[in-house]
């Protein structure tokens, strides 16, 4: 089967393309812009790709070897309303679907048991932790996650595996394409108002996903939000269980909670005791862009919702006590409007706050652009007194370097991709080393 991936340079689609290739499919695809993931794919043998969104490339690919399935991510229809590849596939009668429908078919076709990790926050780290457990125990597995791993490829397909571990994204209701064997819910807090106009609609989607799961593990506070009670197929965990902090030695409360979720969620299926998996997880090395150390005392974190930001700040305070400086890059202007009330006091406990322009993608063009100065106006009096607007330039570099020289911990809350704060940090500080 020949599968063409539109948006193949993105995190999720590139992982899926790599899995498809390893599963024996012919793979081709395109992306609007270059990315590190395209190079990663090329290094792994996926070379029939193109930079640009046009009719010419997909037509030439189809002429040489007919495309059977056109797979795309949620961003493609939004970013390109008159997408030429969509029009071409419709004219040629080529099957089209979002990425999750294709992956669900691949999992079913290969008779794999799906371990799905879902939630508003924590799912990327939790997915990586689950992969870590399988690898440390020497159990064959296939997987796809949302971050680069130091202990494996960003995605793998092993024909001898029985399990597939997947970070199941709720955006655009994508996770409803699956019927998992095990579902781990890492944390729920209303997000994506462009898809879910109310908190109730968001919760309903999670309830539906859990109802499609053979087994589900969820935190008590999230179970209460969804109106769930303990029963055969649902295991409810207490986040205040003192064993979480006493047994797990990972830095950051969010990491310890994620580890406890994985240990309890996988113990029965792997025929292990929870404490055995906890010992494995205590050696977890972490993942990219999750409190990732860029230089001495300089960290990059993908936190972009209030709960994620609180978790990243808690970890920073755990590591460096009170000497915390934050550089904040909002992920999506739409989200800044959605969380602006909570932004007011999120950073009250930091020493200094720099606000850089938000990373724009999938935006509601009718919304006012919240510039750094406009976000400053939303902040509490306490935070505003120690905050300033900034740009990704030499002035910010000098400020960060000054804080690092003074022994402060600088936490950069950043989006990813071309032009982001995260990319700027790596170019500025990794090259300097």
Secondary structure as the mmCIF struct_conf table of DSSP 4:
data_model
#
loop_
_struct_conf.conf_type_id
_struct_conf.id
_struct_conf.beg_label_comp_id
_struct_conf.beg_label_asym_id
_struct_conf.beg_label_seq_id
_struct_conf.end_label_comp_id
_struct_conf.end_label_asym_id
_struct_conf.end_label_seq_id
STRN STRN1 UNK A 2 UNK A 6
TURN_TY1_P TURN_TY1_P1 UNK A 7 UNK A 9
BEND BEND1 UNK A 10 UNK A 10
HELX_RH_AL_P HELX_RH_AL_P1 UNK A 11 UNK A 22
TURN_TY1_P TURN_TY1_P2 UNK A 23 UNK A 24
STRN STRN2 UNK A 26 UNK A 31
BEND BEND2 UNK A 32 UNK A 33
HELX_RH_AL_P HELX_RH_AL_P2 UNK A 36 UNK A 43
TURN_TY1_P TURN_TY1_P3 UNK A 44 UNK A 45
STRN STRN3 UNK A 49 UNK A 51
BEND BEND3 UNK A 52 UNK A 52
HELX_RH_AL_P HELX_RH_AL_P3 UNK A 55 UNK A 64
BEND BEND4 UNK A 65 UNK A 65
BEND BEND5 UNK A 68 UNK A 68
STRN STRN4 UNK A 69 UNK A 72
HELX_RH_AL_P HELX_RH_AL_P4 UNK A 74 UNK A 79
TURN_TY1_P TURN_TY1_P4 UNK A 81 UNK A 82
HELX_RH_AL_P HELX_RH_AL_P5 UNK A 84 UNK A 92
TURN_TY1_P TURN_TY1_P5 UNK A 93 UNK A 93
STRN STRN5 UNK A 95 UNK A 98
HELX_RH_AL_P HELX_RH_AL_P6 UNK A 99 UNK A 109
TURN_TY1_P TURN_TY1_P6 UNK A 110 UNK A 111
HELX_LH_PP_P HELX_LH_PP_P1 UNK A 112 UNK A 112
STRN STRN6 UNK A 113 UNK A 118
BEND BEND6 UNK A 120 UNK A 122
HELX_RH_AL_P HELX_RH_AL_P7 UNK A 123 UNK A 137
TURN_TY1_P TURN_TY1_P7 UNK A 138 UNK A 138
STRN STRN7 UNK A 142 UNK A 144
BEND BEND7 UNK A 146 UNK A 147
STRN STRN8 UNK A 149 UNK A 149
TURN_TY1_P TURN_TY1_P8 UNK A 150 UNK A 151
STRN STRN9 UNK A 152 UNK A 152
BEND BEND8 UNK A 154 UNK A 154
STRN STRN10 UNK A 155 UNK A 156
TURN_TY1_P TURN_TY1_P9 UNK A 159 UNK A 160
BEND BEND9 UNK A 162 UNK A 162
STRN STRN11 UNK A 163 UNK A 167
HELX_RH_3T_P HELX_RH_3T_P1 UNK A 171 UNK A 177
BEND BEND10 UNK A 181 UNK A 181
STRN STRN12 UNK A 182 UNK A 185
TURN_TY1_P TURN_TY1_P10 UNK A 193 UNK A 195
BEND BEND11 UNK A 197 UNK A 198
HELX_RH_AL_P HELX_RH_AL_P8 UNK A 199 UNK A 211
TURN_TY1_P TURN_TY1_P11 UNK A 212 UNK A 212
BEND BEND12 UNK A 214 UNK A 214
STRN STRN13 UNK A 215 UNK A 219
HELX_RH_AL_P HELX_RH_AL_P9 UNK A 220 UNK A 226
TURN_TY1_P TURN_TY1_P12 UNK A 227 UNK A 227
STRN STRN14 UNK A 231 UNK A 231
TURN_TY1_P TURN_TY1_P13 UNK A 232 UNK A 233
STRN STRN15 UNK A 234 UNK A 237
TURN_TY1_P TURN_TY1_P14 UNK A 239 UNK A 240
TURN_TY1_P TURN_TY1_P15 UNK A 242 UNK A 242
HELX_RH_AL_P HELX_RH_AL_P10 UNK A 243 UNK A 247
BEND BEND13 UNK A 251 UNK A 252
HELX_RH_AL_P HELX_RH_AL_P11 UNK A 253 UNK A 266
TURN_TY1_P TURN_TY1_P16 UNK A 267 UNK A 271
HELX_RH_AL_P HELX_RH_AL_P12 UNK A 274 UNK A 281
TURN_TY1_P TURN_TY1_P17 UNK A 282 UNK A 283
TURN_TY1_P TURN_TY1_P18 UNK A 288 UNK A 289
BEND BEND14 UNK A 290 UNK A 291
STRN STRN16 UNK A 292 UNK A 295
TURN_TY1_P TURN_TY1_P19 UNK A 296 UNK A 297
STRN STRN17 UNK A 298 UNK A 301
BEND BEND15 UNK A 305 UNK A 305
HELX_RH_AL_P HELX_RH_AL_P13 UNK A 306 UNK A 320
TURN_TY1_P TURN_TY1_P20 UNK A 321 UNK A 322
STRN STRN18 UNK A 324 UNK A 331
HELX_RH_AL_P HELX_RH_AL_P14 UNK A 333 UNK A 346
TURN_TY1_P TURN_TY1_P21 UNK A 347 UNK A 349
BEND BEND16 UNK A 350 UNK A 351
STRN STRN19 UNK A 352 UNK A 359
HELX_LH_PP_P HELX_LH_PP_P2 UNK A 360 UNK A 360
BEND BEND17 UNK A 362 UNK A 362
TURN_TY1_P TURN_TY1_P22 UNK A 365 UNK A 366
BEND BEND18 UNK A 367 UNK A 367
HELX_LH_PP_P HELX_LH_PP_P3 UNK A 368 UNK A 369
HELX_RH_AL_P HELX_RH_AL_P15 UNK A 372 UNK A 378
BEND BEND19 UNK A 379 UNK A 379
HELX_RH_AL_P HELX_RH_AL_P16 UNK A 381 UNK A 384
TURN_TY1_P TURN_TY1_P23 UNK A 385 UNK A 386
STRN STRN20 UNK A 387 UNK A 389
BEND BEND20 UNK A 392 UNK A 393
HELX_RH_AL_P HELX_RH_AL_P17 UNK A 394 UNK A 405
TURN_TY1_P TURN_TY1_P24 UNK A 406 UNK A 407
STRN STRN21 UNK A 409 UNK A 413
BEND BEND21 UNK A 417 UNK A 417
TURN_TY1_P TURN_TY1_P25 UNK A 418 UNK A 419
BEND BEND22 UNK A 420 UNK A 420
HELX_RH_AL_P HELX_RH_AL_P18 UNK A 421 UNK A 425
HELX_RH_PI_P HELX_RH_PI_P1 UNK A 426 UNK A 430
TURN_TY1_P TURN_TY1_P26 UNK A 431 UNK A 432
#
